[in-house]
Each structure stands twice: as C-alpha cells, then as structure tokens.
C-alpha cells in the first residue's frame, strides 16, 4: 500500500492569492491566527491579503513571533496567543520558518501537550487545526508537506516532525508575492528545492509518482533558478520556480529525504545557519557518498540537469550529476564550506551523533556509520 499526501487545495500562478477570501469563507473559518516574522508583519503584501479577508468578514490576530529556524518557545507562545484570541484556524505567511511554526502551533492546539512530544513520525492523535499557508519563497515546500522542523533550544537540535496530521488545508503559491525575495534568499531556497527533489529521487521509498515530480522539479530548477537569482522581477522565472519547489515538495512529502537534510538540520540547530545554504553545501558531498549504491539514479539526475549522458557508465553519470550540482551552486554564489559560516571541527562528533538520530536519514540509499558522517563533514568543512 502507498499513501500520497498533499494539501486539500492548492492555489498557484500569478495573482492567485486574490482568491483567498472566497476560499476561506467557503470553509466556514472565522478567525485566523496569522503567523509570520516581524518584517513580514509590516509588509504591503501581507497588508493587502489581510485587508481583503477582513473585507470578507474574516477576523484575524497577528502573531509575528516566527523566526528563522523556529523554536519550541516560539511555537508554545503562539499556542497561547491562539487560545487567548479564540482563533479557529491558522494562516502562515512567508517561507518555511513561519509555515513550520504555524504547523507546530496548529498541531499542539489540536492535540495538547508540548511541541517536543511530536518529534519523530506520526506522534499525534488528531489532525492539526486548519492551516492556510501562503508562500513567499520558492524552496522549502513547507506550505504543502507533512514535515515540520522546529529547533529545540535546550538540546540545540532541529526536531524533525513528520506527521500525516500536519497536512495543510490550503497552500498558496503566488509568484507575485515572491518578487521582493533578495537574490541570496532566492539562491538558498532554490538549492533547498533541488535538494528535496534529488534526495526524493534516490530515496529507498521512491515511486514512479514521486520520480515524475522530482524529475520535473530538477529540470525546472536547472532551467530557471539562475534567472530568478539574477532578476527577481522575472515573473516567468519566479512562476516556474514556484512550480518547481511545489513539485519537489510533492516528491519528498511522499518519498522522504536523506542525509543531506539529516545533517543540515544539525548545522541549523547548533549554529542557527540558513537551511537552504546548509543543504546546498552538503548536497554534492552526500551524493558522492551515495554514488556507490545509487549511481544509476544519479546518472538520471545528470540528464534531468541537461547533461548529455549518452555513452556514460552509471559511475560517470553520477560524477556528472555531482559536477552539475556544483556548477549550479557556484553560479548563484553559494558558500563552499561551513568553516566560513562559523562551524567548528570539535563539534563534528555531536553533529554526527545527532544526524544519525534524524528521521530524514532513514530513507537515504546508503546507511552510514558515525565515522562516515564525520567523513562527510570533513569534506564540506
């Protein structure tokens, strides 16, 4: 048996966010807890959306408590605000951080306890409160997945919460809301998306359905990410990247991920580093590790990225894929290693230990020892 998870409804394409008031009213929701960051709370884009839903008779309370790499404290504070304001649904606005924070709030509000109770796979008993996730970046796909990543400040660990009860109700991907995203964030989130697609493609539980999603996502990212980074007002590039990140989300939402994410979560939790950059640095090194058992799949990836693999062996094709990933990252100015970002070699032991506990590593095509994870860390330092 195979389950395929997606939001109930997704709105896509330029201007699609204008349909939000009708979509919300048709579901009978009356008051939203709007989860966002402080900067987004003052943005004209969010104001336009809130004015429109207010005009439609939908009330809201703003919770601008989402931060990069959202924390357990941010989630639990949001739960208290939601309860005090008597909100019956949650609306997130932004990228992966507010979406994950909103999922955490909605999950705890429906199930009780503390967000740390839900670390792991399918730990909740009931569906979370309805979530309307309005996306402003093209990378994490958190607006449409059952994944929720929250930083436990006590352990300095990013908790992977993978829960079929954390499926958003409505996902909104309007590229008109993405044009103000700076080049560096466009680059990082785009590399996050291609990581999702590649890890899903080489996953041990990949299927023809997830393969199709991953293949198209990889091709779109190879074709449009450079243009989106170079010119944020390029609506064609923004639109195609919004489709790409969504397709990559469809792939990993159902085929899961691998060691790139399992390790990246540790750099994010330990040093508060940006997730997309961590993935981009790790992606070629982890695929070099995987090539011993997944060379044929990686050769496919090379083809999806426009490499002519005619006459190549599987090993040659895998090497070509890794080279293509590195070219893409270099073209959009992704940092080459973690040392420049403040990571320390003396932390490798705890980073590797925690990475091996991360739920995302379970579907990596090659299972690693602690020493092998440390070896990967050495390569990306």
N, C-alpha and C positions, 0 to 999 in steps of 0.2 A: 504493500500500500504506500501511496505517496501523497503528501499534503502540499498544497501550493498556497502560500499566504500573500495577500495583497490588501490594501485598503478597500473598503466597500465601494468608494467612488474616488476618482482622481480627475482633477481639472488640469488641463495642460494647454499651452500655447499663449501667445501674446494677448494680454487683456483678460485672461480667463478669471482673474481674481474678482472681476466685476460681478460675477455670478454668485459670489459668496452669500450675500444676504438671502437670496431665494433658497439656496442650498441649505442654509442653517435653519431658516424658518420652516422649510418642508419637513425637517426632522423634529420639530417641536422644542428645540433648545431655546432657553430664555435668557440665561446669563452666563457669560464666559469669564473664566479667569484667563487673562491674556499674559502668557509667559514670554518674556523677551529680555534682551540685555538693556543696559541703561542707554546706550547710544541709539539702539533701535526704538526705544520708547519715545524718543523725541523726533523720529524720522517722519518726513512728509508722507512716505509710502504707507507706514502704519496708520498715520492720522487719517489718510484717505479711506482706508479699509474700516477703521473704527467709526468714522462719520457715516459711512454707508450702512453698516449694520445697526448703528443707533437709529438712523432714519427709518430703518425697517422694524423698529421696536424691540431690538435685542440689546439687553443691558450688558455691561462688562465692568470688570475691575482689573486694573493693570498690576502685574507683578513683574517688575523689572529686575528680578533677582538672579536671572541666569547669567553665568559667567563662562568663560572659556574653560573647558573641562569641568562641567558642572559637578558640584559636590553633594555629599549626603546632607549637609547642613542647608544648602540651597533648596534641595527637594523638600525637606521636612518643614522649612519655613513656608514654602509655597503651599504645602498641605494645610497648614494653619490658616493662611490667608484665604484659601479656597473655602474652608469651612466657615470662617468668620463672615465671608461675603455671600455665603449660600449660593455658590455657583453650581450649575448643573452640567456644565461641560468646560473643557479646557481648549484654548486656542493658542498655538505657539506660532511665533513669527521670527524668522531668522534662519540660521543654519543648524547644524547638528546639535550644538550645545543647547539652545532653547527647546528643540524638539525632544532631546533626551531628558532634559529637566522636566518638561511637561509630561512625558510618559511616566517618569518616576512619581510625580505628583498624582497623576490620574490613577496609577496602579495602587499606591498606598491609600488614596482616598476611598477606593472601592474595596480594598482588602484589609486595611488596617495594618498595625504594626509599624515597622521601620523599613526604609528602603533597603537596608542591608539584608533583610530577611529574604529578598528576592534574587540575590546573586546566584547565578547558575541558570539552569534550563527548566522552564515551566514550573516555577515555585509558587505561583499564585493560584487561588481557588476560583476567582471570578474575573470577568473582563474588567478592564480599567474603565473609568469614566470616558464618555465620548471625547475624542480628540480631533480637532480640526488643525492640521499642520500646514502652515503657509511658508513655503520655502523661498529663501532669498540667495542661496548658494547652489552650485552645481557640483556636489561632491558626496556628501555623507549618505544621502538617501534615507536619512532617519525619518523623514516625513512619511515614508511608506513601508518601513520594515518593522519587524518584531524585536529588533535589537535595541537595547538601551544601555548606554555606557555612563556610569557615574563614578566619580572619584571618591574613595573612602579616605578622608584626610588623616585618619588615625593610622592606617596601615600604609598610606602613600601608594595605594593600588587603585587602578581603574577596574571597577567591577563590571564584568560582562553579564548583563541580564538579558537572557534570550527567552522570550515568553510569548506564546501564542495569544495570550490575553492582552498583549500590548500592541495590538494591530490598530493603527489609526483608522478613524471613521472616514475622514475626508482629507485627501492630500491635494495641495495646490502648488503647481509649478508654473508660475507666470514669469517668463524671461524679462518682462518689463520691470519686475522688482529686483532683477539681478544686475542691472547696468551700473549701479554705483559700487559694486564689489571691486576693490582695488586689485591690481594685477597680481600682487603676491598672494592674495587670498584665492583669486581665480586659479592660479597655478597650483596651489596646495590642495584645494578641493578637487580640482581636476585629476590630480595624481591619486587622491583618495579614491575617486571613482574608478580609475583604471585598475587600481589595486583590488577593489571589490570584484571587478569583472574577471581579472586573471586568477585571483585566489578561488573564485567560484568555479572557474573553468577547470582548474587542476584538482579541485576538491574530490575527496573519496566518495561523496554522495551526489556528484553532479549527475544531471539527467539531460536527455535531449531538449527539454524545455528550458532548463537553466543555461545549457550550452548556447542555444539560439539567442537568448538575451545577452549573454556575455559576449558572444561574437560580435553582435551589432554594436554593443556599447564600446568595445575596444576599437572597432573601426571608426566610430563617430568621434571618439576622443582623439585618436591619432589624426583625424581629419580636421578637427575644429578647435582643439584646446589652444594651440599656438595662436590662432587668430583671436580667440576670446581674451587671451592674456595681452596681446598686442593692442587690441582696441576694444575696450569694454562696451562701447556703443554699437558694436557689430551685432545687430539683432539676429542675423542668421546664425552666427556662431553661438550666441547665447541660447537661442532656441534649441539648436542641435545638441548643445552640451546639457541642457535641461532634460532632453530625451535620453541622452547617454547615461547620465547619473541615475535616472529612474530605471532604465533597463539593467544597469549594473546592480541596482538595489533589488530588482526582481530576481536577479541571478543569485546573489548571496543571501537574500532573505530565505531562500529555499535550499541552496547548496552549502550554505555557511562559508567560512573563511579558512584561514590557516595561520602559519607562524608569523607572517608579516604583521597581522593585527595583534596576535598574542604578544609579540614583543613590543610593538608600537604602543600598546596600552600601558606598558611598564614605563616607557620613557615619558609618556604623558602624565601618568600618575606620580612618578617620582620627581620629575623636573618641571612639570607643567608646560611641556613643549606642545606645539601645534600638531594635531593628529595627522593631518594630511602630509606635512613635511616629514614626520617620522615614517609614515608609510612609504613615501617616495624614496627615502634614503635606504630603507630596508628591502624594498621590492626586488631589485636585481640580485642582491646577496642571497635572499631566501630562495629565489628561483634557481640560482646556481646550486644551492643545496638540494632542491627538489629535482633537478635535472637528471639525477641518477635513476629516478623511478618514473619521471613524468616527461621525458624528453619529447615523446611523440605529441603530447598535448601542448608543450611549449613551442614546438615547431608550428603547430596550428596558430598559436598566438602571433608568431612572426608573420605568418601570412595575413592574419587579420590586421596587422600594423603596416601592411603594404610591402613587405619583403617578398621578393621572388624566391621561393624556396625550392624551385624545380631542381632536381638532381641532388639536393642536400640530404644527408643522413639525418636521422632524428637528433643525434647529438649536435650536428652542425646547425640544424634548425633551432634547437634550444639556445645555442650560443647566439644565433642571430636575433632571437627574441629578446634576450637579455641586453644585447647591444642596442636594439631599438628602444627599449625602455630607458636605457641610459641616455640616448640621444634626445629623447623627448624631455627628460628631466633637465638635461643641460640646456636645451633650447629655451626653457622657461625659468632658468636661474634658480633651480632647487639646490640648496646646500648639499655638499658631497659627503659630509660626515657629521657625527654627533659631537666630536670634541669641540668644534667651534660653537656649538649650541650649549655648552656647559656641562655635558656628561662627563663622568669620571670612571676610569678603569676600575677603581676599587669598589665600585657599585655593581660590577658585572655579575658577581655571584648571586646577589639578591634579585637582580633583574632577571637572570636566567631562571632562578628558582620560581619566581612569580609567573614568568611567561609560561612555564610548563604546567601551571595550575589554571591558566586562562582557558575558558571554554572554546575559544576560537581555534585553538591548536588541534582539537580532536579530529578535524577533517583535513588536516594537512596531509598530502600524499605520502610523506615520509616522516615517521615519528623520530624525534630527536632525543638524545641524552642531554644532560646538563652541560657536559663538556662541548657538545656540538652547538648548543645555543651560544655558549661563550665564544666559540669559534666564529659564529656569525657576527656577534657583537664586535669582535676584533676587526673583522673585515669592514665594518661600517663606522668604525671609530674615527 
